[in-house]
Amino acid sequence: QVQLVESGGGLVQAGGSLRLSCIASGRSFQTMAMAWFRQAPGREREFVSAIGWRGESHEYATFVEGRFTISRDDAKNQWYLQMDRLKPGDTAVYYCAAGPGDYLNDPLEYEYWGQGTQVTVSS
């Protein structure tokens, strides 16, 4: 059965770093775009970053401001979000996703979703 599981979340102070991992199983995701979304309490789910299936296309939300880097390891069926210089506003549940679509920042393009990992940034 297809499953995506996030890991790497936690509690950090502002300015700190976290590396999120998405571990996928049940099928190969080599030909799919991979992405990260997040959702804070009381807010809508929002796009964070995505990488195309060939790794040639990358997208980042404006609020990333150069602080995050998305990458993928197709041999391991995993993808990652390196987050540096974290801010309290980054506090949210972070979800990984994958799908065959071309619109990398559109959640409707992603068929597979993890259940999320909590990221909390204290001031």
CNS distance restraints for C-alpha pairs under 8 A (distance, minus, plus):
assign (resid   1 and name CA) (resid  25 and name CA) 7.55 0.50 0.50
assign (resid   1 and name CA) (resid  26 and name CA) 5.00 0.50 0.50
assign (resid   2 and name CA) (resid  24 and name CA) 7.38 0.50 0.50
assign (resid   2 and name CA) (resid  25 and name CA) 5.60 0.50 0.50
assign (resid   2 and name CA) (resid  26 and name CA) 4.10 0.50 0.50
assign (resid   2 and name CA) (resid  27 and name CA) 6.21 0.50 0.50
assign (resid   2 and name CA) (resid 112 and name CA) 7.99 0.50 0.50
assign (resid   3 and name CA) (resid  24 and name CA) 5.68 0.50 0.50
assign (resid   3 and name CA) (resid  25 and name CA) 5.31 0.50 0.50
assign (resid   3 and name CA) (resid  26 and name CA) 6.28 0.50 0.50
assign (resid   3 and name CA) (resid 112 and name CA) 7.80 0.50 0.50
assign (resid   3 and name CA) (resid 113 and name CA) 7.88 0.50 0.50
assign (resid   3 and name CA) (resid 114 and name CA) 7.11 0.50 0.50
assign (resid   4 and name CA) (resid  22 and name CA) 6.40 0.50 0.50
assign (resid   4 and name CA) (resid  23 and name CA) 5.65 0.50 0.50
assign (resid   4 and name CA) (resid  24 and name CA) 4.43 0.50 0.50
assign (resid   4 and name CA) (resid  25 and name CA) 6.57 0.50 0.50
assign (resid   4 and name CA) (resid  96 and name CA) 7.35 0.50 0.50
assign (resid   4 and name CA) (resid  97 and name CA) 7.67 0.50 0.50
assign (resid   4 and name CA) (resid 112 and name CA) 7.30 0.50 0.50
assign (resid   4 and name CA) (resid 113 and name CA) 6.17 0.50 0.50
assign (resid   4 and name CA) (resid 114 and name CA) 4.56 0.50 0.50
assign (resid   4 and name CA) (resid 115 and name CA) 7.60 0.50 0.50
assign (resid   5 and name CA) (resid  22 and name CA) 5.53 0.50 0.50
assign (resid   5 and name CA) (resid  23 and name CA) 5.22 0.50 0.50
assign (resid   5 and name CA) (resid  24 and name CA) 6.44 0.50 0.50
assign (resid   5 and name CA) (resid  96 and name CA) 7.81 0.50 0.50
assign (resid   5 and name CA) (resid 114 and name CA) 5.22 0.50 0.50
assign (resid   5 and name CA) (resid 115 and name CA) 6.72 0.50 0.50
assign (resid   5 and name CA) (resid 116 and name CA) 7.47 0.50 0.50
assign (resid   6 and name CA) (resid  20 and name CA) 6.89 0.50 0.50
assign (resid   6 and name CA) (resid  21 and name CA) 5.55 0.50 0.50
assign (resid   6 and name CA) (resid  22 and name CA) 4.49 0.50 0.50
assign (resid   6 and name CA) (resid  23 and name CA) 6.37 0.50 0.50
assign (resid   6 and name CA) (resid  95 and name CA) 6.99 0.50 0.50
assign (resid   6 and name CA) (resid  96 and name CA) 6.62 0.50 0.50
assign (resid   6 and name CA) (resid 114 and name CA) 6.34 0.50 0.50
assign (resid   6 and name CA) (resid 115 and name CA) 7.23 0.50 0.50
assign (resid   6 and name CA) (resid 116 and name CA) 5.92 0.50 0.50
assign (resid   6 and name CA) (resid 117 and name CA) 5.78 0.50 0.50
assign (resid   7 and name CA) (resid  20 and name CA) 5.70 0.50 0.50
assign (resid   7 and name CA) (resid  21 and name CA) 5.22 0.50 0.50
assign (resid   7 and name CA) (resid  22 and name CA) 6.51 0.50 0.50
assign (resid   7 and name CA) (resid  23 and name CA) 7.99 0.50 0.50
assign (resid   7 and name CA) (resid 117 and name CA) 6.15 0.50 0.50
assign (resid   8 and name CA) (resid  18 and name CA) 6.73 0.50 0.50
assign (resid   8 and name CA) (resid  19 and name CA) 5.74 0.50 0.50
assign (resid   8 and name CA) (resid  20 and name CA) 4.48 0.50 0.50
assign (resid   8 and name CA) (resid  21 and name CA) 6.11 0.50 0.50
assign (resid   8 and name CA) (resid 117 and name CA) 7.33 0.50 0.50
assign (resid   9 and name CA) (resid  18 and name CA) 6.86 0.50 0.50
assign (resid   9 and name CA) (resid  19 and name CA) 7.53 0.50 0.50
assign (resid   9 and name CA) (resid  20 and name CA) 6.23 0.50 0.50
assign (resid   9 and name CA) (resid 117 and name CA) 5.38 0.50 0.50
assign (resid   9 and name CA) (resid 118 and name CA) 5.26 0.50 0.50
assign (resid   9 and name CA) (resid 119 and name CA) 4.89 0.50 0.50
assign (resid   9 and name CA) (resid 120 and name CA) 7.87 0.50 0.50
assign (resid  10 and name CA) (resid  18 and name CA) 7.79 0.50 0.50
assign (resid  10 and name CA) (resid 117 and name CA) 7.98 0.50 0.50
assign (resid  10 and name CA) (resid 118 and name CA) 6.14 0.50 0.50
assign (resid  10 and name CA) (resid 119 and name CA) 5.06 0.50 0.50
assign (resid  10 and name CA) (resid 120 and name CA) 6.10 0.50 0.50
assign (resid  11 and name CA) (resid 119 and name CA) 6.19 0.50 0.50
assign (resid  11 and name CA) (resid 120 and name CA) 4.73 0.50 0.50
assign (resid  11 and name CA) (resid 121 and name CA) 5.88 0.50 0.50
assign (resid  11 and name CA) (resid 122 and name CA) 7.36 0.50 0.50
assign (resid  12 and name CA) (resid  16 and name CA) 5.96 0.50 0.50
assign (resid  12 and name CA) (resid  17 and name CA) 7.28 0.50 0.50
assign (resid  12 and name CA) (resid  18 and name CA) 7.88 0.50 0.50
assign (resid  12 and name CA) (resid 119 and name CA) 7.99 0.50 0.50
assign (resid  12 and name CA) (resid 120 and name CA) 6.35 0.50 0.50
assign (resid  12 and name CA) (resid 121 and name CA) 5.02 0.50 0.50
assign (resid  12 and name CA) (resid 122 and name CA) 6.26 0.50 0.50
assign (resid  13 and name CA) (resid  86 and name CA) 7.70 0.50 0.50
assign (resid  13 and name CA) (resid 121 and name CA) 5.32 0.50 0.50
assign (resid  13 and name CA) (resid 122 and name CA) 4.73 0.50 0.50
assign (resid  13 and name CA) (resid 123 and name CA) 6.05 0.50 0.50
assign (resid  14 and name CA) (resid  85 and name CA) 6.88 0.50 0.50
assign (resid  14 and name CA) (resid  86 and name CA) 5.37 0.50 0.50
assign (resid  14 and name CA) (resid  87 and name CA) 5.01 0.50 0.50
assign (resid  14 and name CA) (resid  88 and name CA) 6.21 0.50 0.50
assign (resid  14 and name CA) (resid 121 and name CA) 5.70 0.50 0.50
assign (resid  14 and name CA) (resid 122 and name CA) 5.69 0.50 0.50
assign (resid  14 and name CA) (resid 123 and name CA) 5.33 0.50 0.50
assign (resid  15 and name CA) (resid  84 and name CA) 7.00 0.50 0.50
assign (resid  15 and name CA) (resid  85 and name CA) 4.05 0.50 0.50
assign (resid  15 and name CA) (resid  86 and name CA) 4.87 0.50 0.50
assign (resid  15 and name CA) (resid  87 and name CA) 6.38 0.50 0.50
assign (resid  16 and name CA) (resid  84 and name CA) 6.15 0.50 0.50
assign (resid  16 and name CA) (resid  85 and name CA) 5.39 0.50 0.50
assign (resid  16 and name CA) (resid  86 and name CA) 5.52 0.50 0.50
assign (resid  17 and name CA) (resid  82 and name CA) 7.54 0.50 0.50
assign (resid  17 and name CA) (resid  83 and name CA) 5.41 0.50 0.50
assign (resid  17 and name CA) (resid  84 and name CA) 4.38 0.50 0.50
assign (resid  17 and name CA) (resid  85 and name CA) 6.14 0.50 0.50
assign (resid  17 and name CA) (resid  86 and name CA) 6.17 0.50 0.50
assign (resid  18 and name CA) (resid  82 and name CA) 6.18 0.50 0.50
assign (resid  18 and name CA) (resid  83 and name CA) 5.23 0.50 0.50
assign (resid  18 and name CA) (resid  84 and name CA) 6.70 0.50 0.50
assign (resid  19 and name CA) (resid  80 and name CA) 6.85 0.50 0.50
assign (resid  19 and name CA) (resid  81 and name CA) 5.67 0.50 0.50
assign (resid  19 and name CA) (resid  82 and name CA) 4.40 0.50 0.50
assign (resid  19 and name CA) (resid  83 and name CA) 5.94 0.50 0.50
assign (resid  20 and name CA) (resid  80 and name CA) 5.42 0.50 0.50
assign (resid  20 and name CA) (resid  81 and name CA) 5.00 0.50 0.50
assign (resid  20 and name CA) (resid  82 and name CA) 6.34 0.50 0.50
assign (resid  20 and name CA) (resid  83 and name CA) 7.82 0.50 0.50
assign (resid  21 and name CA) (resid  78 and name CA) 6.92 0.50 0.50
assign (resid  21 and name CA) (resid  79 and name CA) 5.85 0.50 0.50
assign (resid  21 and name CA) (resid  80 and name CA) 4.49 0.50 0.50
assign (resid  21 and name CA) (resid  81 and name CA) 6.58 0.50 0.50
assign (resid  22 and name CA) (resid  78 and name CA) 5.39 0.50 0.50
assign (resid  22 and name CA) (resid  79 and name CA) 5.23 0.50 0.50
assign (resid  22 and name CA) (resid  80 and name CA) 6.13 0.50 0.50
assign (resid  22 and name CA) (resid  96 and name CA) 6.09 0.50 0.50
assign (resid  22 and name CA) (resid 114 and name CA) 7.87 0.50 0.50
assign (resid  23 and name CA) (resid  77 and name CA) 6.58 0.50 0.50
assign (resid  23 and name CA) (resid  78 and name CA) 4.84 0.50 0.50
assign (resid  23 and name CA) (resid  79 and name CA) 7.06 0.50 0.50
assign (resid  24 and name CA) (resid  29 and name CA) 7.76 0.50 0.50
assign (resid  24 and name CA) (resid  77 and name CA) 5.67 0.50 0.50
assign (resid  24 and name CA) (resid  78 and name CA) 5.97 0.50 0.50
assign (resid  25 and name CA) (resid  77 and name CA) 7.24 0.50 0.50
assign (resid  28 and name CA) (resid  77 and name CA) 6.51 0.50 0.50
assign (resid  29 and name CA) (resid  33 and name CA) 7.87 0.50 0.50
assign (resid  29 and name CA) (resid  74 and name CA) 7.16 0.50 0.50
assign (resid  29 and name CA) (resid  77 and name CA) 6.23 0.50 0.50
assign (resid  29 and name CA) (resid  98 and name CA) 7.31 0.50 0.50
assign (resid  30 and name CA) (resid  53 and name CA) 6.26 0.50 0.50
assign (resid  30 and name CA) (resid  54 and name CA) 7.95 0.50 0.50
assign (resid  30 and name CA) (resid  74 and name CA) 5.42 0.50 0.50
assign (resid  30 and name CA) (resid  77 and name CA) 7.13 0.50 0.50
assign (resid  31 and name CA) (resid  53 and name CA) 4.99 0.50 0.50
assign (resid  31 and name CA) (resid  54 and name CA) 7.31 0.50 0.50
assign (resid  31 and name CA) (resid 100 and name CA) 7.07 0.50 0.50
assign (resid  32 and name CA) (resid  52 and name CA) 6.93 0.50 0.50
assign (resid  32 and name CA) (resid  53 and name CA) 4.71 0.50 0.50
assign (resid  32 and name CA) (resid  98 and name CA) 6.10 0.50 0.50
assign (resid  32 and name CA) (resid  99 and name CA) 5.09 0.50 0.50
assign (resid  32 and name CA) (resid 100 and name CA) 4.68 0.50 0.50
assign (resid  32 and name CA) (resid 101 and name CA) 7.56 0.50 0.50
assign (resid  33 and name CA) (resid  50 and name CA) 6.97 0.50 0.50
assign (resid  33 and name CA) (resid  51 and name CA) 5.70 0.50 0.50
assign (resid  33 and name CA) (resid  52 and name CA) 4.37 0.50 0.50
assign (resid  33 and name CA) (resid  53 and name CA) 4.53 0.50 0.50
assign (resid  33 and name CA) (resid  98 and name CA) 5.51 0.50 0.50
assign (resid  33 and name CA) (resid  99 and name CA) 5.43 0.50 0.50
assign (resid  33 and name CA) (resid 100 and name CA) 5.98 0.50 0.50
assign (resid  33 and name CA) (resid 101 and name CA) 7.04 0.50 0.50
assign (resid  33 and name CA) (resid 102 and name CA) 7.80 0.50 0.50
assign (resid  33 and name CA) (resid 104 and name CA) 7.06 0.50 0.50
assign (resid  34 and name CA) (resid  50 and name CA) 5.56 0.50 0.50
assign (resid  34 and name CA) (resid  51 and name CA) 5.39 0.50 0.50
assign (resid  34 and name CA) (resid  52 and name CA) 6.51 0.50 0.50
assign (resid  34 and name CA) (resid  53 and name CA) 7.13 0.50 0.50
assign (resid  34 and name CA) (resid  72 and name CA) 7.76 0.50 0.50
assign (resid  34 and name CA) (resid  79 and name CA) 7.06 0.50 0.50
assign (resid  34 and name CA) (resid  96 and name CA) 7.42 0.50 0.50
assign (resid  34 and name CA) (resid  97 and name CA) 5.81 0.50 0.50
assign (resid  34 and name CA) (resid  98 and name CA) 4.46 0.50 0.50
assign (resid  34 and name CA) (resid  99 and name CA) 6.79 0.50 0.50
assign (resid  35 and name CA) (resid  48 and name CA) 7.60 0.50 0.50
assign (resid  35 and name CA) (resid  49 and name CA) 5.58 0.50 0.50
assign (resid  35 and name CA) (resid  50 and name CA) 3.93 0.50 0.50
assign (resid  35 and name CA) (resid  51 and name CA) 6.25 0.50 0.50
assign (resid  35 and name CA) (resid  96 and name CA) 5.68 0.50 0.50
assign (resid  35 and name CA) (resid  97 and name CA) 5.08 0.50 0.50
assign (resid  35 and name CA) (resid  98 and name CA) 6.11 0.50 0.50
assign (resid  35 and name CA) (resid 104 and name CA) 7.47 0.50 0.50
assign (resid  36 and name CA) (resid  47 and name CA) 6.63 0.50 0.50
assign (resid  36 and name CA) (resid  48 and name CA) 5.43 0.50 0.50
assign (resid  36 and name CA) (resid  49 and name CA) 5.26 0.50 0.50
assign (resid  36 and name CA) (resid  50 and name CA) 6.22 0.50 0.50
assign (resid  36 and name CA) (resid  81 and name CA) 7.54 0.50 0.50
assign (resid  36 and name CA) (resid  94 and name CA) 6.79 0.50 0.50
assign (resid  36 and name CA) (resid  95 and name CA) 5.58 0.50 0.50
assign (resid  36 and name CA) (resid  96 and name CA) 4.53 0.50 0.50
assign (resid  36 and name CA) (resid  97 and name CA) 6.10 0.50 0.50
assign (resid  37 and name CA) (resid  45 and name CA) 6.67 0.50 0.50
assign (resid  37 and name CA) (resid  46 and name CA) 5.54 0.50 0.50
assign (resid  37 and name CA) (resid  47 and name CA) 4.52 0.50 0.50
assign (resid  37 and name CA) (resid  48 and name CA) 4.95 0.50 0.50
assign (resid  37 and name CA) (resid  49 and name CA) 6.97 0.50 0.50
assign (resid  37 and name CA) (resid  94 and name CA) 5.75 0.50 0.50
assign (resid  37 and name CA) (resid  95 and name CA) 5.12 0.50 0.50
assign (resid  37 and name CA) (resid  96 and name CA) 6.36 0.50 0.50
assign (resid  37 and name CA) (resid  97 and name CA) 7.60 0.50 0.50
assign (resid  38 and name CA) (resid  45 and name CA) 5.55 0.50 0.50
assign (resid  38 and name CA) (resid  46 and name CA) 5.45 0.50 0.50
assign (resid  38 and name CA) (resid  47 and name CA) 6.55 0.50 0.50
assign (resid  38 and name CA) (resid  48 and name CA) 6.65 0.50 0.50
assign (resid  38 and name CA) (resid  92 and name CA) 5.89 0.50 0.50
assign (resid  38 and name CA) (resid  93 and name CA) 5.41 0.50 0.50
assign (resid  38 and name CA) (resid  94 and name CA) 4.23 0.50 0.50
assign (resid  38 and name CA) (resid  95 and name CA) 5.77 0.50 0.50
assign (resid  39 and name CA) (resid  43 and name CA) 6.30 0.50 0.50
assign (resid  39 and name CA) (resid  44 and name CA) 6.01 0.50 0.50
assign (resid  39 and name CA) (resid  45 and name CA) 4.35 0.50 0.50
assign (resid  39 and name CA) (resid  46 and name CA) 6.21 0.50 0.50
assign (resid  39 and name CA) (resid  92 and name CA) 5.20 0.50 0.50
assign (resid  39 and name CA) (resid  93 and name CA) 5.30 0.50 0.50
assign (resid  39 and name CA) (resid  94 and name CA) 6.58 0.50 0.50
assign (resid  40 and name CA) (resid  44 and name CA) 7.30 0.50 0.50
assign (resid  40 and name CA) (resid  45 and name CA) 7.40 0.50 0.50
assign (resid  40 and name CA) (resid  91 and name CA) 6.56 0.50 0.50
assign (resid  40 and name CA) (resid  92 and name CA) 4.22 0.50 0.50
assign (resid  40 and name CA) (resid  93 and name CA) 6.26 0.50 0.50
assign (resid  41 and name CA) (resid  92 and name CA) 7.18 0.50 0.50
assign (resid  47 and name CA) (resid  60 and name CA) 7.90 0.50 0.50
assign (resid  47 and name CA) (resid  61 and name CA) 6.33 0.50 0.50
assign (resid  47 and name CA) (resid 105 and name CA) 5.92 0.50 0.50
assign (resid  47 and name CA) (resid 106 and name CA) 7.60 0.50 0.50
assign (resid  47 and name CA) (resid 107 and name CA) 7.55 0.50 0.50
assign (resid  48 and name CA) (resid  60 and name CA) 5.79 0.50 0.50
assign (resid  48 and name CA) (resid  61 and name CA) 5.10 0.50 0.50
assign (resid  48 and name CA) (resid  64 and name CA) 7.29 0.50 0.50
assign (resid  48 and name CA) (resid 105 and name CA) 7.98 0.50 0.50
assign (resid  49 and name CA) (resid  58 and name CA) 7.36 0.50 0.50
assign (resid  49 and name CA) (resid  59 and name CA) 5.34 0.50 0.50
assign (resid  49 and name CA) (resid  60 and name CA) 4.37 0.50 0.50
assign (resid  49 and name CA) (resid  61 and name CA) 6.20 0.50 0.50
assign (resid  49 and name CA) (resid  70 and name CA) 6.66 0.50 0.50
assign (resid  49 and name CA) (resid 105 and name CA) 7.28 0.50 0.50
assign (resid  50 and name CA) (resid  58 and name CA) 5.72 0.50 0.50
assign (resid  50 and name CA) (resid  59 and name CA) 5.23 0.50 0.50
assign (resid  50 and name CA) (resid  60 and name CA) 6.75 0.50 0.50
assign (resid  50 and name CA) (resid  70 and name CA) 6.87 0.50 0.50
assign (resid  50 and name CA) (resid 104 and name CA) 5.78 0.50 0.50
assign (resid  50 and name CA) (resid 105 and name CA) 6.80 0.50 0.50
assign (resid  51 and name CA) (resid  55 and name CA) 5.75 0.50 0.50
assign (resid  51 and name CA) (resid  56 and name CA) 7.36 0.50 0.50
assign (resid  51 and name CA) (resid  57 and name CA) 5.59 0.50 0.50
assign (resid  51 and name CA) (resid  58 and name CA) 4.56 0.50 0.50
assign (resid  51 and name CA) (resid  59 and name CA) 6.56 0.50 0.50
assign (resid  51 and name CA) (resid  70 and name CA) 6.83 0.50 0.50
assign (resid  51 and name CA) (resid  71 and name CA) 7.07 0.50 0.50
assign (resid  51 and name CA) (resid  72 and name CA) 7.72 0.50 0.50
assign (resid  51 and name CA) (resid 104 and name CA) 7.27 0.50 0.50
assign (resid  52 and name CA) (resid  56 and name CA) 6.17 0.50 0.50
assign (resid  52 and name CA) (resid  57 and name CA) 4.95 0.50 0.50
assign (resid  52 and name CA) (resid  58 and name CA) 6.45 0.50 0.50
assign (resid  52 and name CA) (resid 102 and name CA) 7.93 0.50 0.50
assign (resid  52 and name CA) (resid 104 and name CA) 7.25 0.50 0.50
assign (resid  55 and name CA) (resid  71 and name CA) 7.81 0.50 0.50
assign (resid  55 and name CA) (resid  72 and name CA) 7.40 0.50 0.50
assign (resid  58 and name CA) (resid  70 and name CA) 7.79 0.50 0.50
assign (resid  59 and name CA) (resid 104 and name CA) 7.01 0.50 0.50
assign (resid  59 and name CA) (resid 105 and name CA) 7.21 0.50 0.50
assign (resid  60 and name CA) (resid  64 and name CA) 6.42 0.50 0.50
assign (resid  61 and name CA) (resid  65 and name CA) 7.90 0.50 0.50
assign (resid  64 and name CA) (resid  68 and name CA) 6.03 0.50 0.50
assign (resid  67 and name CA) (resid  83 and name CA) 6.10 0.50 0.50
assign (resid  67 and name CA) (resid  84 and name CA) 5.21 0.50 0.50
assign (resid  67 and name CA) (resid  85 and name CA) 6.15 0.50 0.50
assign (resid  67 and name CA) (resid  86 and name CA) 7.62 0.50 0.50
assign (resid  68 and name CA) (resid  81 and name CA) 6.65 0.50 0.50
assign (resid  68 and name CA) (resid  82 and name CA) 5.44 0.50 0.50
assign (resid  68 and name CA) (resid  83 and name CA) 4.47 0.50 0.50
assign (resid  68 and name CA) (resid  84 and name CA) 6.03 0.50 0.50
assign (resid  69 and name CA) (resid  81 and name CA) 5.67 0.50 0.50
assign (resid  69 and name CA) (resid  82 and name CA) 5.08 0.50 0.50
assign (resid  69 and name CA) (resid  83 and name CA) 6.67 0.50 0.50
assign (resid  70 and name CA) (resid  79 and name CA) 7.47 0.50 0.50
assign (resid  70 and name CA) (resid  80 and name CA) 5.68 0.50 0.50
assign (resid  70 and name CA) (resid  81 and name CA) 4.62 0.50 0.50
assign (resid  70 and name CA) (resid  82 and name CA) 6.40 0.50 0.50
assign (resid  71 and name CA) (resid  79 and name CA) 5.74 0.50 0.50
assign (resid  71 and name CA) (resid  80 and name CA) 5.31 0.50 0.50
assign (resid  71 and name CA) (resid  81 and name CA) 6.62 0.50 0.50
assign (resid  72 and name CA) (resid  77 and name CA) 7.89 0.50 0.50
assign (resid  72 and name CA) (resid  78 and name CA) 5.99 0.50 0.50
assign (resid  72 and name CA) (resid  79 and name CA) 4.09 0.50 0.50
assign (resid  72 and name CA) (resid  80 and name CA) 6.13 0.50 0.50
assign (resid  73 and name CA) (resid  77 and name CA) 6.05 0.50 0.50
assign (resid  73 and name CA) (resid  78 and name CA) 5.34 0.50 0.50
assign (resid  73 and name CA) (resid  79 and name CA) 5.89 0.50 0.50
assign (resid  74 and name CA) (resid  78 and name CA) 6.33 0.50 0.50
assign (resid  74 and name CA) (resid  79 and name CA) 7.88 0.50 0.50
assign (resid  86 and name CA) (resid  90 and name CA) 6.48 0.50 0.50
assign (resid  86 and name CA) (resid 121 and name CA) 6.79 0.50 0.50
assign (resid  87 and name CA) (resid  91 and name CA) 7.62 0.50 0.50
assign (resid  87 and name CA) (resid 121 and name CA) 6.13 0.50 0.50
assign (resid  87 and name CA) (resid 122 and name CA) 7.77 0.50 0.50
assign (resid  87 and name CA) (resid 123 and name CA) 7.66 0.50 0.50
assign (resid  88 and name CA) (resid 120 and name CA) 7.31 0.50 0.50
assign (resid  88 and name CA) (resid 121 and name CA) 4.65 0.50 0.50
assign (resid  88 and name CA) (resid 122 and name CA) 5.61 0.50 0.50
assign (resid  88 and name CA) (resid 123 and name CA) 6.05 0.50 0.50
assign (resid  89 and name CA) (resid 121 and name CA) 7.55 0.50 0.50
assign (resid  90 and name CA) (resid 119 and name CA) 7.47 0.50 0.50
assign (resid  90 and name CA) (resid 120 and name CA) 7.37 0.50 0.50
assign (resid  90 and name CA) (resid 121 and name CA) 6.66 0.50 0.50
assign (resid  91 and name CA) (resid 118 and name CA) 7.78 0.50 0.50
assign (resid  91 and name CA) (resid 119 and name CA) 5.35 0.50 0.50
assign (resid  91 and name CA) (resid 120 and name CA) 4.52 0.50 0.50
assign (resid  91 and name CA) (resid 121 and name CA) 5.44 0.50 0.50
assign (resid  92 and name CA) (resid 118 and name CA) 6.09 0.50 0.50
assign (resid  92 and name CA) (resid 119 and name CA) 5.49 0.50 0.50
assign (resid  92 and name CA) (resid 120 and name CA) 6.58 0.50 0.50
assign (resid  93 and name CA) (resid 116 and name CA) 5.67 0.50 0.50
assign (resid  93 and name CA) (resid 117 and name CA) 5.35 0.50 0.50
assign (resid  93 and name CA) (resid 118 and name CA) 4.38 0.50 0.50
assign (resid  93 and name CA) (resid 119 and name CA) 5.95 0.50 0.50
assign (resid  94 and name CA) (resid 116 and name CA) 5.14 0.50 0.50
assign (resid  94 and name CA) (resid 117 and name CA) 5.28 0.50 0.50
assign (resid  94 and name CA) (resid 118 and name CA) 6.24 0.50 0.50
assign (resid  94 and name CA) (resid 119 and name CA) 6.92 0.50 0.50
assign (resid  95 and name CA) (resid 113 and name CA) 6.90 0.50 0.50
assign (resid  95 and name CA) (resid 114 and name CA) 5.70 0.50 0.50
assign (resid  95 and name CA) (resid 115 and name CA) 6.38 0.50 0.50
assign (resid  95 and name CA) (resid 116 and name CA) 4.36 0.50 0.50
assign (resid  95 and name CA) (resid 117 and name CA) 6.64 0.50 0.50
assign (resid  96 and name CA) (resid 113 and name CA) 5.89 0.50 0.50
assign (resid  96 and name CA) (resid 114 and name CA) 5.44 0.50 0.50
assign (resid  96 and name CA) (resid 116 and name CA) 7.06 0.50 0.50
assign (resid  97 and name CA) (resid 110 and name CA) 5.98 0.50 0.50
assign (resid  97 and name CA) (resid 111 and name CA) 7.37 0.50 0.50
assign (resid  97 and name CA) (resid 112 and name CA) 5.42 0.50 0.50
assign (resid  97 and name CA) (resid 113 and name CA) 4.42 0.50 0.50
assign (resid  97 and name CA) (resid 114 and name CA) 6.36 0.50 0.50
assign (resid  98 and name CA) (resid 110 and name CA) 5.09 0.50 0.50
assign (resid  98 and name CA) (resid 111 and name CA) 6.20 0.50 0.50
assign (resid  98 and name CA) (resid 112 and name CA) 5.19 0.50 0.50
assign (resid  98 and name CA) (resid 113 and name CA) 6.70 0.50 0.50
assign (resid  99 and name CA) (resid 109 and name CA) 5.85 0.50 0.50
assign (resid  99 and name CA) (resid 110 and name CA) 4.05 0.50 0.50
assign (resid  99 and name CA) (resid 111 and name CA) 5.02 0.50 0.50
assign (resid  99 and name CA) (resid 112 and name CA) 6.34 0.50 0.50
assign (resid 100 and name CA) (resid 109 and name CA) 6.80 0.50 0.50
assign (resid 100 and name CA) (resid 110 and name CA) 7.00 0.50 0.50
assign (resid 100 and name CA) (resid 111 and name CA) 7.80 0.50 0.50
assign (resid 101 and name CA) (resid 109 and name CA) 4.84 0.50 0.50
assign (resid 101 and name CA) (resid 110 and name CA) 6.99 0.50 0.50
assign (resid 102 and name CA) (resid 109 and name CA) 7.25 0.50 0.50
assign (resid 103 and name CA) (resid 109 and name CA) 6.47 0.50 0.50
assign (resid 104 and name CA) (resid 109 and name CA) 7.13 0.50 0.50
assign (resid 106 and name CA) (resid 110 and name CA) 7.65 0.50 0.50
